[in-house]
Amino acid sequence: MCLAIPMVLIERDEFQGVAEIDGVRRQISVMYVPEAEVGDYVLVHAGFAITQVDADEAAKTLELLREYSDSMVEL
């Protein structure tokens, strides 16, 4: 199973960028999303931004991931 995480693009140059979520920052490749700009949400998988998502969709996805994570802690 593959999982991509919505993250905010906070820095970028032509091919590389930095994305952040919940204070965690990662260097990523932005080669697949040349139109992405700083402030946009991108789905990050294995160090690559693979597509852009709107802020509402990112928030919904992150909420579900947090709910799942919280339920696993309670086990």
C-alpha positions as CSV (number, residue, x, y, z in Angstrom):
1,M,0.0,0.0,0.0
2,C,1.2,3.5,-0.9
3,L,0.5,6.6,1.1
4,A,1.0,10.2,0.1
5,I,0.8,12.9,2.7
6,P,-0.6,16.4,2.1
7,M,2.1,19.0,2.9
8,V,2.5,22.7,2.4
9,L,5.3,23.8,0.1
10,I,7.3,26.4,2.0
11,E,10.4,26.7,-0.2
12,R,11.2,25.8,-3.8
13,D,13.6,26.3,-6.6
14,E,13.4,24.7,-10.1
15,F,13.6,21.0,-9.0
16,Q,13.7,20.9,-5.2
17,G,11.6,22.2,-2.4
18,V,10.8,22.0,1.3
19,A,7.4,20.9,2.5
20,E,6.0,21.0,6.0
21,I,3.2,19.5,8.0
22,D,2.8,19.8,11.8
23,G,6.3,21.3,12.2
24,V,8.0,18.5,10.3
25,R,9.9,19.6,7.2
26,R,11.2,17.5,4.4
27,Q,13.3,18.2,1.3
28,I,11.3,17.0,-1.7
29,S,11.5,16.9,-5.4
30,V,9.0,19.1,-7.2
31,M,9.8,17.9,-10.7
32,Y,6.3,16.4,-11.1
33,V,4.5,19.6,-10.1
34,P,6.2,22.4,-12.0
35,E,3.1,24.6,-11.4
36,A,3.2,24.3,-7.6
37,E,4.1,27.5,-5.8
38,V,5.1,28.3,-2.2
39,G,2.0,28.1,0.0
40,D,0.3,25.3,-2.1
41,Y,-0.5,21.9,-0.7
42,V,1.1,19.0,-2.5
43,L,0.8,15.3,-2.0
44,V,4.2,13.9,-1.0
45,H,5.2,10.3,-1.5
46,A,8.7,8.9,-1.2
47,G,10.3,12.3,-1.3
48,F,8.4,13.5,-4.4
49,A,5.5,15.9,-4.7
50,I,3.2,14.0,-7.0
51,T,0.3,16.4,-7.4
52,Q,-1.3,19.5,-6.0
53,V,-4.4,19.4,-3.8
54,D,-6.6,22.2,-2.6
55,A,-6.5,23.3,1.1
56,D,-9.9,21.9,1.9
57,E,-9.1,18.4,0.5
58,A,-5.7,18.5,2.3
59,A,-7.4,19.4,5.6
60,K,-10.0,16.5,5.3
61,T,-7.2,14.0,4.5
62,L,-5.1,15.2,7.4
63,E,-8.0,15.0,9.8
64,L,-8.7,11.4,8.7
65,L,-5.0,10.5,9.1
66,R,-4.9,12.0,12.6
67,E,-8.1,10.1,13.6
68,Y,-6.6,6.9,12.4
69,S,-3.3,7.6,14.2
70,D,-5.2,8.5,17.5
71,S,-7.2,5.3,17.3
72,M,-4.0,3.2,16.9
73,V,-2.6,4.8,20.1
74,E,-5.6,3.8,22.1
75,L,-5.1,0.0,21.2
